């Protein structure tokens, strides 16, 4: 009897976690398609195929749901982006994959940051993370610089690998993923060479 009860409790817990993940994924998907204000509970209900009562039972409020979705999404982003200072090429390749998956969603959020406080929170966190990522990936280059020169180098590399730079080639010029990555790599190499001609590339 105890074994049966334990199995039943485990099965219910797993089902509850799947439901929670489905709701979070639905909220994140909607925020990639429409402004935050248009990501209503009925829209999440329809996408996740659950009831409003289920969402409120798990997350308490719409705000609670989107706060959980923000944390869930940030964890996914960190997991997707390799940051290996010993393999810059692979790190840039993972960045290209990340932008293919989430670049348009990031641009949609950036378009709302001046008037949507929740979008501004997400983009501010994303900007901090991108700067940290750049600092980690290009540690070998940056450690050879100091003071203002190091800050300048970090700023330039942040811009060279930013999602808005990706947009210029991938969306505005309609280049393919690999062509866009090649241009980003070329720009990164140019920045590094400008910062210190003695840095090997």
Secondary structure, 3 states (H helix, E strand, C coil): CHHHHHHHHHHHHHHHHHHHHHHHHHHHHHHCCCCHHHCCHHHHHHHHCCCHHHHHHHHCCHHHHHHHHHHHHHHHHHHHCCCCCCCHHHHHHHHHHHHHHHHHHHHHHHCCCCCCHHHHHHHHHHHHHHHHHHHHHCHHHHCCCCHHHHHHHHHHHHHHCCHHHHHHHHHHCCCCHHHHHHHHHHHHHHHHHHHCCCCCC
